[in-house]
Amino acid sequence: MEACPGSQYLGSARVAQGFTVKLMAAQFVKPYVKSQKNDFNDAAAIAEAVRRPTMRFVPVKTQEQLDPQALHRYRERLVRDRTAITNQIRAFLMESGLTVP
C-alpha cells in the first residue's frame, strides 16, 4: 500500500489478522505513475514499484508512535496560526501608521 494516514490504520488491522504489510512512501511510487493520477493508475504504479528489488518500505506505525506525532502536528499548526495572526495584526497597525517591531 501507499503510505498515508489511512494506510497506517489499515496496515495495523491487517497485521493483527496475520498478514505481512508493506507500505511505500508516496514519493517512491510517483515515478511509476504513467499518466493522470487516479485510483487505477495509482494501483498499477504500486504494483510495478513493489516488484523492484531496491524498493524501500515504511514500517507500520504503532498507536504509541502515532499519538506523539499527532500532538506535534497540532502544536505546529497552533504556532503557525499564532504567527499568521500576529503578522496580520501588525499589518493592520501599519496601515494606521503604527509600527511594531
MOPAC internal coordinates of N, CA, C and O (Angstrom, degrees):
PM7 1SCF
backbone

  N    0.0000 0     0.00 0     0.00 0    0    0    0
  C    1.4463 1     0.00 0     0.00 0    1    0    0
  C    1.5230 1   109.10 1     0.00 0    2    1    0
  O    1.2310 1   121.73 1   -24.89 1    3    2    1
  N    1.3203 1   114.30 1   155.11 1    3    2    1
  C    1.4530 1   120.44 1   173.43 1    5    3    2
  C    1.5233 1   108.01 1   -80.58 1    6    5    3
  O    1.2310 1   120.41 1   -48.37 1    7    6    5
  N    1.3237 1   116.83 1   131.63 1    7    6    5
  C    1.4585 1   121.39 1  -175.01 1    9    7    6
  C    1.5266 1   110.94 1   -71.03 1   10    9    7
  O    1.2310 1   120.87 1   -51.60 1   11   10    9
  N    1.3172 1   115.94 1   128.40 1   11   10    9
  C    1.4591 1   124.36 1   175.38 1   13   11   10
  C    1.5249 1   106.24 1  -159.75 1   14   13   11
  O    1.2310 1   119.38 1    -7.11 1   15   14   13
  N    1.3310 1   118.78 1   172.89 1   15   14   13
  C    1.4743 1   118.38 1  -179.03 1   17   15   14
  C    1.5270 1   113.49 1   -56.73 1   18   17   15
  O    1.2310 1   119.62 1   140.59 1   19   18   17
  N    1.3142 1   118.32 1   -39.41 1   19   18   17
  C    1.4571 1   120.86 1   179.09 1   21   19   18
  C    1.5152 1   113.00 1   -68.36 1   22   21   19
  O    1.2310 1   120.75 1   147.56 1   23   22   21
  N    1.3192 1   116.18 1   -32.44 1   23   22   21
  C    1.4621 1   118.95 1  -178.86 1   25   23   22
  C    1.5282 1   111.64 1   -70.36 1   26   25   23
  O    1.2310 1   120.21 1   154.43 1   27   26   25
  N    1.3355 1   117.21 1   -25.57 1   27   26   25
  C    1.4646 1   119.62 1   176.81 1   29   27   26
  C    1.5252 1   109.86 1   -64.33 1   30   29   27
  O    1.2310 1   120.95 1   136.82 1   31   30   29
  N    1.3256 1   115.78 1   -43.18 1   31   30   29
  C    1.4667 1   119.61 1   178.53 1   33   31   30
  C    1.5303 1   110.47 1   -67.01 1   34   33   31
  O    1.2310 1   120.56 1   130.48 1   35   34   33
  N    1.3294 1   116.53 1   -49.52 1   35   34   33
  C    1.4640 1   119.83 1  -179.32 1   37   35   34
  C    1.5229 1   111.39 1   -61.40 1   38   37   35
  O    1.2310 1   120.83 1   139.89 1   39   38   37
  N    1.3361 1   116.02 1   -40.11 1   39   38   37
  C    1.4546 1   119.86 1   179.32 1   41   39   38
  C    1.5156 1   112.41 1   -63.03 1   42   41   39
  O    1.2310 1   120.39 1   135.36 1   43   42   41
  N    1.3399 1   116.87 1   -44.64 1   43   42   41
  C    1.4727 1   119.02 1   179.80 1   45   43   42
  C    1.5249 1   111.05 1   -67.42 1   46   45   43
  O    1.2310 1   120.30 1   146.72 1   47   46   45
  N    1.3407 1   117.04 1   -33.28 1   47   46   45
  C    1.4657 1   119.65 1   177.01 1   49   47   46
  C    1.5290 1   110.80 1   -66.59 1   50   49   47
  O    1.2310 1   120.21 1   140.47 1   51   50   49
  N    1.3242 1   117.20 1   -39.53 1   51   50   49
  C    1.4716 1   120.78 1   179.04 1   53   51   50
  C    1.5207 1   111.66 1   -70.95 1   54   53   51
  O    1.2310 1   120.08 1   143.98 1   55   54   53
  N    1.3328 1   117.46 1   -36.02 1   55   54   53
  C    1.4712 1   120.50 1   176.38 1   57   55   54
  C    1.5219 1   109.45 1   -62.71 1   58   57   55
  O    1.2310 1   120.37 1   139.76 1   59   58   57
  N    1.3366 1   116.90 1   -40.24 1   59   58   57
  C    1.4698 1   121.02 1   178.42 1   61   59   58
  C    1.5227 1   111.54 1   -63.81 1   62   61   59
  O    1.2310 1   120.42 1   153.66 1   63   62   61
  N    1.3400 1   116.80 1   -26.34 1   63   62   61
  C    1.4626 1   121.33 1   177.94 1   65   63   62
  C    1.5263 1   112.27 1   -85.68 1   66   65   63
  O    1.2310 1   120.49 1   176.09 1   67   66   65
  N    1.3429 1   116.66 1    -3.91 1   67   66   65
  C    1.4524 1   120.15 1   176.84 1   69   67   66
  C    1.5172 1   114.91 1   100.81 1   70   69   67
  O    1.2310 1   119.45 1  -175.61 1   71   70   69
  N    1.3238 1   118.65 1     4.39 1   71   70   69
  C    1.4618 1   121.39 1   179.32 1   73   71   70
  C    1.5150 1   110.70 1   -82.65 1   74   73   71
  O    1.2310 1   120.48 1   -22.38 1   75   74   73
  N    1.3300 1   116.68 1   157.62 1   75   74   73
  C    1.4485 1   122.61 1   170.31 1   77   75   74
  C    1.5203 1   107.35 1   -95.16 1   78   77   75
  O    1.2310 1   120.58 1   -56.77 1   79   78   77
  N    1.3230 1   116.49 1   123.23 1   79   78   77
  C    1.4639 1   121.59 1  -175.82 1   81   79   78
  C    1.5164 1   109.39 1  -111.38 1   82   81   79
  O    1.2310 1   121.03 1   -45.82 1   83   82   81
  N    1.3320 1   115.63 1   134.18 1   83   82   81
  C    1.4600 1   122.01 1   174.68 1   85   83   82
  C    1.5198 1   107.74 1  -123.80 1   86   85   83
  O    1.2310 1   121.00 1   -57.12 1   87   86   85
  N    1.3185 1   115.69 1   122.88 1   87   86   85
  C    1.4587 1   121.58 1   177.98 1   89   87   86
  C    1.5217 1   108.64 1  -107.86 1   90   89   87
  O    1.2310 1   121.18 1   -41.26 1   91   90   89
  N    1.3254 1   115.36 1   138.74 1   91   90   89
  C    1.4584 1   120.49 1   178.08 1   93   91   90
  C    1.5203 1   108.60 1  -116.68 1   94   93   91
  O    1.2310 1   120.81 1   -42.80 1   95   94   93
  N    1.3184 1   116.06 1   137.20 1   95   94   93
  C    1.4611 1   119.97 1   175.89 1   97   95   94
  C    1.5221 1   109.00 1   -65.65 1   98   97   95
  O    1.2310 1   120.85 1   -36.73 1   99   98   97
  N    1.3170 1   115.99 1   143.27 1   99   98   97
  C    1.4685 1   121.19 1  -176.75 1  101   99   98
  C    1.5259 1   111.58 1   -59.16 1  102  101   99
  O    1.2310 1   120.08 1   147.39 1  103  102  101
  N    1.3097 1   117.46 1   -32.61 1  103  102  101
  C    1.4623 1   120.80 1  -179.50 1  105  103  102
  C    1.5240 1   111.85 1   -65.19 1  106  105  103
  O    1.2310 1   119.69 1   155.23 1  107  106  105
  N    1.3236 1   118.19 1   -24.77 1  107  106  105
  C    1.4640 1   120.68 1   178.13 1  109  107  106
  C    1.5156 1   111.77 1   -85.45 1  110  109  107
  O    1.2310 1   120.09 1   157.85 1  111  110  109
  N    1.3258 1   117.44 1   -22.15 1  111  110  109
  C    1.4628 1   121.65 1   179.95 1  113  111  110
  C    1.5259 1   110.78 1   -85.10 1  114  113  111
  O    1.2310 1   120.22 1   146.21 1  115  114  113
  N    1.3202 1   117.19 1   -33.79 1  115  114  113
  C    1.4590 1   122.34 1  -173.19 1  117  115  114
  C    1.5291 1   114.11 1   -52.41 1  118  117  115
  O    1.2310 1   118.34 1   139.20 1  119  118  117
  N    1.3256 1   120.76 1   -40.80 1  119  118  117
  C    1.4664 1   119.31 1  -179.94 1  121  119  118
  C    1.5331 1   114.03 1   -62.09 1  122  121  119
  O    1.2310 1   119.99 1   162.56 1  123  122  121
  N    1.3173 1   117.62 1   -17.44 1  123  122  121
  C    1.4657 1   120.94 1  -177.34 1  125  123  122
  C    1.5296 1   113.10 1   -95.31 1  126  125  123
  O    1.2310 1   120.01 1   176.32 1  127  126  125
  N    1.3359 1   117.58 1    -3.68 1  127  126  125
  C    1.4606 1   120.51 1   177.09 1  129  127  126
  C    1.5228 1   107.63 1   -75.71 1  130  129  127
  O    1.2310 1   120.63 1   -58.09 1  131  130  129
  N    1.3417 1   116.40 1   121.91 1  131  130  129
  C    1.4637 1   120.61 1  -172.79 1  133  131  130
  C    1.5237 1   113.78 1   -85.28 1  134  133  131
  O    1.2310 1   119.58 1   151.58 1  135  134  133
  N    1.3254 1   118.41 1   -28.42 1  135  134  133
  C    1.4660 1   120.17 1  -179.84 1  137  135  134
  C    1.5191 1   108.66 1  -146.91 1  138  137  135
  O    1.2310 1   120.08 1    32.08 1  139  138  137
  N    1.3089 1   117.45 1  -147.92 1  139  138  137
  C    1.4607 1   121.36 1  -174.06 1  141  139  138
  C    1.5265 1   112.00 1   -55.43 1  142  141  139
  O    1.2310 1   121.75 1   -29.03 1  143  142  141
  N    1.3369 1   114.25 1   150.97 1  143  142  141
  C    1.4656 1   119.67 1  -178.77 1  145  143  142
  C    1.5235 1   110.34 1   -79.90 1  146  145  143
  O    1.2310 1   120.65 1   -63.96 1  147  146  145
  N    1.3125 1   116.37 1   116.04 1  147  146  145
  C    1.4621 1   123.06 1   171.51 1  149  147  146
  C    1.5243 1   106.94 1  -151.73 1  150  149  147
  O    1.2310 1   120.04 1    -5.83 1  151  150  149
  N    1.3003 1   117.53 1   174.17 1  151  150  149
  C    1.4643 1   121.11 1  -174.43 1  153  151  150
  C    1.5245 1   112.41 1   -61.45 1  154  153  151
  O    1.2310 1   120.34 1   138.08 1  155  154  153
  N    1.3280 1   116.95 1   -41.92 1  155  154  153
  C    1.4609 1   120.17 1  -178.47 1  157  155  154
  C    1.5258 1   110.82 1   -64.31 1  158  157  155
  O    1.2310 1   120.43 1   132.59 1  159  158  157
  N    1.3385 1   116.79 1   -47.41 1  159  158  157
  C    1.4649 1   120.38 1  -179.76 1  161  159  158
  C    1.5265 1   111.25 1   -66.90 1  162  161  159
  O    1.2310 1   120.25 1   144.18 1  163  162  161
  N    1.3360 1   117.13 1   -35.82 1  163  162  161
  C    1.4652 1   119.87 1   176.55 1  165  163  162
  C    1.5242 1   111.05 1   -63.73 1  166  165  163
  O    1.2310 1   120.44 1   136.77 1  167  166  165
  N    1.3239 1   116.77 1   -43.23 1  167  166  165
  C    1.4696 1   120.50 1   179.35 1  169  167  166
  C    1.5276 1   110.48 1   -63.06 1  170  169  167
  O    1.2310 1   120.20 1   139.08 1  171  170  169
  N    1.3287 1   117.21 1   -40.92 1  171  170  169
  C    1.4695 1   120.39 1   178.17 1  173  171  170
  C    1.5200 1   110.74 1   -64.84 1  174  173  171
  O    1.2310 1   120.25 1   139.97 1  175  174  173
  N    1.3231 1   117.13 1   -40.03 1  175  174  173
  C    1.4672 1   120.64 1   179.34 1  177  175  174
  C    1.5301 1   110.75 1   -66.30 1  178  177  175
  O    1.2310 1   120.37 1   138.91 1  179  178  177
  N    1.3261 1   116.89 1   -41.09 1  179  178  177
  C    1.4742 1   120.16 1   178.25 1  181  179  178
  C    1.5223 1   110.15 1   -64.37 1  182  181  179
  O    1.2310 1   120.26 1   138.01 1  183  182  181
  N    1.3240 1   117.11 1   -41.99 1  183  182  181
  C    1.4658 1   120.70 1   179.44 1  185  183  182
  C    1.5242 1   111.07 1   -62.74 1  186  185  183
  O    1.2310 1   120.32 1   142.09 1  187  186  185
  N    1.3165 1   116.99 1   -37.91 1  187  186  185
  C    1.4661 1   119.83 1   178.76 1  189  187  186
  C    1.5225 1   111.05 1   -73.64 1  190  189  187
  O    1.2310 1   120.37 1   138.58 1  191  190  189
  N    1.3306 1   116.89 1   -41.42 1  191  190  189
  C    1.4609 1   120.34 1  -177.76 1  193  191  190
  C    1.5208 1   112.13 1   -66.50 1  194  193  191
  O    1.2310 1   119.96 1   143.49 1  195  194  193
  N    1.3315 1   117.67 1   -36.51 1  195  194  193
  C    1.4635 1   120.52 1  -176.39 1  197  195  194
  C    1.5269 1   111.53 1   -67.96 1  198  197  195
  O    1.2310 1   119.93 1   157.84 1  199  198  197
  N    1.3255 1   117.74 1   -22.16 1  199  198  197
  C    1.4765 1   121.17 1   178.82 1  201  199  198
  C    1.5272 1   113.07 1   -77.19 1  202  201  199
  O    1.2310 1   120.23 1   165.22 1  203  202  201
  N    1.3098 1   117.16 1   -14.78 1  203  202  201
  C    1.4669 1   120.63 1  -178.16 1  205  203  202
  C    1.5301 1   109.97 1   -70.87 1  206  205  203
  O    1.2310 1   120.07 1   -47.72 1  207  206  205
  N    1.3265 1   117.47 1   132.28 1  207  206  205
  C    1.4684 1   119.46 1  -177.35 1  209  207  206
  C    1.5286 1   113.29 1   -69.95 1  210  209  207
  O    1.2310 1   119.97 1   158.61 1  211  210  209
  N    1.3262 1   117.66 1   -21.39 1  211  210  209
  C    1.4642 1   119.90 1  -177.81 1  213  211  210
  C    1.5234 1   112.69 1   -98.42 1  214  213  211
  O    1.2310 1   119.72 1  -171.13 1  215  214  213
  N    1.3217 1   118.14 1     8.87 1  215  214  213
  C    1.4656 1   121.25 1  -177.84 1  217  215  214
  C    1.5216 1   110.13 1   -65.07 1  218  217  215
  O    1.2310 1   120.88 1   -44.52 1  219  218  217
  N    1.3192 1   115.92 1   135.48 1  219  218  217
  C    1.4674 1   121.69 1   177.87 1  221  219  218
  C    1.5271 1   108.97 1  -100.07 1  222  221  219
  O    1.2310 1   121.06 1   -39.11 1  223  222  221
  N    1.3027 1   115.57 1   140.89 1  223  222  221
  C    1.4563 1   120.92 1  -177.39 1  225  223  222
  C    1.5241 1   110.24 1  -116.15 1  226  225  223
  O    1.2310 1   121.19 1   -23.06 1  227  226  225
  N    1.3224 1   115.34 1   156.94 1  227  226  225
  C    1.4550 1   123.38 1   179.89 1  229  227  226
  C    1.5235 1   107.61 1  -105.04 1  230  229  227
  O    1.2310 1   119.54 1   -47.35 1  231  230  229
  N    1.3276 1   118.48 1   132.65 1  231  230  229
  C    1.4679 1   118.72 1   179.20 1  233  231  230
  C    1.5260 1   111.37 1   -70.62 1  234  233  231
  O    1.2310 1   120.49 1   -27.20 1  235  234  233
  N    1.3084 1   116.66 1   152.80 1  235  234  233
  C    1.4616 1   121.85 1   174.88 1  237  235  234
  C    1.5291 1   107.41 1   -72.97 1  238  237  235
  O    1.2310 1   120.58 1   -49.90 1  239  238  237
  N    1.3324 1   116.50 1   130.10 1  239  238  237
  C    1.4562 1   120.69 1  -177.26 1  241  239  238
  C    1.5268 1   110.48 1   -84.87 1  242  241  239
  O    1.2310 1   121.52 1   -33.99 1  243  242  241
  N    1.3091 1   114.70 1   146.01 1  243  242  241
  C    1.4599 1   120.56 1   176.14 1  245  243  242
  C    1.5285 1   109.06 1   -84.05 1  246  245  243
  O    1.2310 1   120.25 1   -13.19 1  247  246  245
  N    1.3170 1   117.12 1   166.81 1  247  246  245
  C    1.4686 1   120.96 1   178.50 1  249  247  246
  C    1.5228 1   110.22 1   -62.72 1  250  249  247
  O    1.2310 1   119.83 1   147.72 1  251  250  249
  N    1.3279 1   117.93 1   -32.28 1  251  250  249
  C    1.4647 1   121.74 1   178.58 1  253  251  250
  C    1.5213 1   111.23 1   -66.53 1  254  253  251
  O    1.2310 1   119.79 1   153.89 1  255  254  253
  N    1.3304 1   118.01 1   -26.11 1  255  254  253
  C    1.4624 1   121.69 1   176.55 1  257  255  254
  C    1.5270 1   111.50 1   -85.75 1  258  257  255
  O    1.2310 1   120.18 1   147.84 1  259  258  257
  N    1.3214 1   117.26 1   -32.16 1  259  258  257
  C    1.4594 1   120.87 1  -177.14 1  261  259  258
  C    1.5314 1   112.59 1   -74.91 1  262  261  259
  O    1.2310 1   119.99 1   144.97 1  263  262  261
  N    1.3364 1   117.63 1   -35.03 1  263  262  261
  C    1.4619 1   120.57 1  -177.12 1  265  263  262
  C    1.5306 1   113.08 1   -61.80 1  266  265  263
  O    1.2310 1   118.77 1   128.67 1  267  266  265
  N    1.3500 1   119.96 1   -51.33 1  267  266  265
  C    1.4727 1   118.81 1   177.83 1  269  267  266
  C    1.5360 1   112.28 1   -63.12 1  270  269  267
  O    1.2310 1   120.68 1   146.43 1  271  270  269
  N    1.3231 1   116.31 1   -33.57 1  271  270  269
  C    1.4538 1   119.82 1   178.39 1  273  271  270
  C    1.5314 1   110.50 1   -62.47 1  274  273  271
  O    1.2310 1   120.33 1   138.94 1  275  274  273
  N    1.3205 1   116.98 1   -41.06 1  275  274  273
  C    1.4616 1   120.97 1   178.25 1  277  275  274
  C    1.5284 1   110.36 1   -65.01 1  278  277  275
  O    1.2310 1   120.28 1   138.52 1  279  278  277
  N    1.3311 1   117.06 1   -41.48 1  279  278  277
  C    1.4636 1   119.90 1   178.49 1  281  279  278
  C    1.5200 1   111.51 1   -63.14 1  282  281  279
  O    1.2310 1   119.86 1   139.56 1  283  282  281
  N    1.3273 1   117.87 1   -40.44 1  283  282  281
  C    1.4629 1   121.52 1   178.62 1  285  283  282
  C    1.5267 1   111.07 1   -64.53 1  286  285  283
  O    1.2310 1   120.43 1   138.87 1  287  286  285
  N    1.3255 1   116.78 1   -41.13 1  287  286  285
  C    1.4648 1   119.71 1   178.23 1  289  287  286
  C    1.5179 1   111.27 1   -65.25 1  290  289  287
  O    1.2310 1   120.41 1   139.91 1  291  290  289
  N    1.3193 1   116.82 1   -40.09 1  291  290  289
  C    1.4564 1   121.07 1   179.07 1  293  291  290
  C    1.5212 1   110.41 1   -64.00 1  294  293  291
  O    1.2310 1   120.41 1   134.67 1  295  294  293
  N    1.3274 1   116.83 1   -45.33 1  295  294  293
  C    1.4618 1   120.74 1   179.45 1  297  295  294
  C    1.5239 1   110.16 1   -63.34 1  298  297  295
  O    1.2310 1   120.27 1   137.96 1  299  298  297
  N    1.3164 1   117.09 1   -42.04 1  299  298  297
  C    1.4648 1   121.31 1   179.14 1  301  299  298
  C    1.5326 1   110.44 1   -59.44 1  302  301  299
  O    1.2310 1   120.70 1   139.11 1  303  302  301
  N    1.3153 1   116.27 1   -40.89 1  303  302  301
  C    1.4683 1   119.82 1   179.25 1  305  303  302
  C    1.5268 1   111.12 1   -67.38 1  306  305  303
  O    1.2310 1   120.14 1   139.23 1  307  306  305
  N    1.3422 1   117.33 1   -40.77 1  307  306  305
  C    1.4648 1   120.19 1   177.57 1  309  307  306
  C    1.5275 1   111.25 1   -60.99 1  310  309  307
  O    1.2310 1   120.38 1   136.59 1  311  310  309
  N    1.3187 1   116.88 1   -43.41 1  311  310  309
  C    1.4653 1   120.91 1   179.36 1  313  311  310
  C    1.5243 1   110.17 1   -64.10 1  314  313  311
  O    1.2310 1   120.14 1   137.70 1  315  314  313
  N    1.3352 1   117.34 1   -42.30 1  315  314  313
  C    1.4654 1   121.66 1   179.87 1  317  315  314
  C    1.5294 1   110.82 1   -63.95 1  318  317  315
  O    1.2310 1   120.43 1   137.25 1  319  318  317
  N    1.3401 1   116.79 1   -42.75 1  319  318  317
  C    1.4617 1   120.53 1   179.13 1  321  319  318
  C    1.5272 1   111.28 1   -66.60 1  322  321  319
  O    1.2310 1   120.28 1   139.38 1  323  322  321
  N    1.3251 1   117.07 1   -40.62 1  323  322  321
  C    1.4647 1   120.57 1   178.68 1  325  323  322
  C    1.5192 1   110.85 1   -62.16 1  326  325  323
  O    1.2310 1   120.48 1   137.54 1  327  326  325
  N    1.3288 1   116.68 1   -42.46 1  327  326  325
  C    1.4598 1   120.86 1   178.80 1  329  327  326
  C    1.5263 1   110.83 1   -64.30 1  330  329  327
  O    1.2310 1   120.37 1   138.26 1  331  330  329
  N    1.3271 1   116.90 1   -41.74 1  331  330  329
  C    1.4702 1   120.30 1  -179.92 1  333  331  330
  C    1.5235 1   110.90 1   -63.79 1  334  333  331
  O    1.2310 1   119.98 1   137.33 1  335  334  333
  N    1.3374 1   117.63 1   -42.67 1  335  334  333
  C    1.4628 1   121.23 1   180.00 1  337  335  334
  C    1.5287 1   110.28 1   -65.82 1  338  337  335
  O    1.2310 1   120.47 1   138.07 1  339  338  337
  N    1.3272 1   116.71 1   -41.93 1  339  338  337
  C    1.4658 1   120.41 1   178.44 1  341  339  338
  C    1.5220 1   110.32 1   -61.19 1  342  341  339
  O    1.2310 1   119.87 1   135.34 1  343  342  341
  N    1.3008 1   117.85 1   -44.66 1  343  342  341
  C    1.4599 1   121.10 1   179.23 1  345  343  342
  C    1.5258 1   111.50 1   -64.74 1  346  345  343
  O    1.2310 1   120.19 1   142.82 1  347  346  345
  N    1.3186 1   117.24 1   -37.18 1  347  346  345
  C    1.4605 1   120.86 1   178.83 1  349  347  346
  C    1.5318 1   110.82 1   -66.49 1  350  349  347
  O    1.2310 1   120.31 1   137.58 1  351  350  349
  N    1.3269 1   117.01 1   -42.42 1  351  350  349
  C    1.4693 1   120.61 1   177.33 1  353  351  350
  C    1.5255 1   110.00 1   -62.08 1  354  353  351
  O    1.2310 1   120.40 1   136.52 1  355  354  353
  N    1.3182 1   116.85 1   -43.48 1  355  354  353
  C    1.4671 1   120.40 1   178.05 1  357  355  354
  C    1.5187 1   111.17 1   -60.51 1  358  357  355
  O    1.2310 1   120.19 1   140.60 1  359  358  357
  N    1.3379 1   117.24 1   -39.40 1  359  358  357
  C    1.4628 1   120.65 1   179.14 1  361  359  358
  C    1.5277 1   110.75 1   -65.98 1  362  361  359
  O    1.2310 1   119.88 1   138.57 1  363  362  361
  N    1.3488 1   117.83 1   -41.43 1  363  362  361
  C    1.4662 1   121.39 1   178.16 1  365  363  362
  C    1.5277 1   110.11 1   -62.57 1  366  365  363
  O    1.2310 1   120.41 1   137.19 1  367  366  365
  N    1.3260 1   116.82 1   -42.81 1  367  366  365
  C    1.4647 1   120.22 1   179.40 1  369  367  366
  C    1.5285 1   111.18 1   -65.93 1  370  369  367
  O    1.2310 1   120.56 1   142.43 1  371  370  369
  N    1.3358 1   116.54 1   -37.57 1  371  370  369
  C    1.4459 1   120.64 1   179.92 1  373  371  370
  C    1.5286 1   110.68 1   -64.48 1  374  373  371
  O    1.2310 1   120.29 1   144.84 1  375  374  373
  N    1.3461 1   117.06 1   -35.16 1  375  374  373
  C    1.4616 1   120.03 1   176.70 1  377  375  374
  C    1.5288 1   111.39 1   -63.29 1  378  377  375
  O    1.2310 1   120.51 1   153.42 1  379  378  377
  N    1.3343 1   116.63 1   -26.58 1  379  378  377
  C    1.4679 1   121.25 1   178.56 1  381  379  378
  C    1.5082 1   112.22 1   -92.68 1  382  381  379
  O    1.2310 1   119.99 1  -176.09 1  383  382  381
  N    1.3003 1   117.62 1     3.91 1  383  382  381
  C    1.4534 1   121.66 1   177.65 1  385  383  382
  C    1.5076 1   114.69 1    91.90 1  386  385  383
  O    1.2310 1   119.48 1  -175.02 1  387  386  385
  N    1.3068 1   118.59 1     4.98 1  387  386  385
  C    1.4668 1   121.50 1   178.46 1  389  387  386
  C    1.5274 1   109.08 1  -101.23 1  390  389  387
  O    1.2310 1   120.75 1   -56.35 1  391  390  389
  N    1.3126 1   116.17 1   123.65 1  391  390  389
  C    1.4694 1   118.85 1   178.21 1  393  391  390
  C    1.5220 1   108.71 1  -107.75 1  394  393  391
  O    1.2310 1   121.58 1   -43.21 1  395  394  393
  N    1.2828 1   114.59 1   136.79 1  395  394  393
  C    1.4610 1   122.46 1   179.42 1  397  395  394
  C    1.5215 1   107.35 1  -120.89 1  398  397  395
  O    1.2310 1   120.50 1   -56.31 1  399  398  397
  N    1.3388 1   116.65 1   123.69 1  399  398  397
  C    1.4794 1   117.74 1  -179.54 1  401  399  398
  C    1.5293 1   111.29 1   -68.60 1  402  401  399
  O    1.2310 1   120.10 1   180.00 1  403  402  401

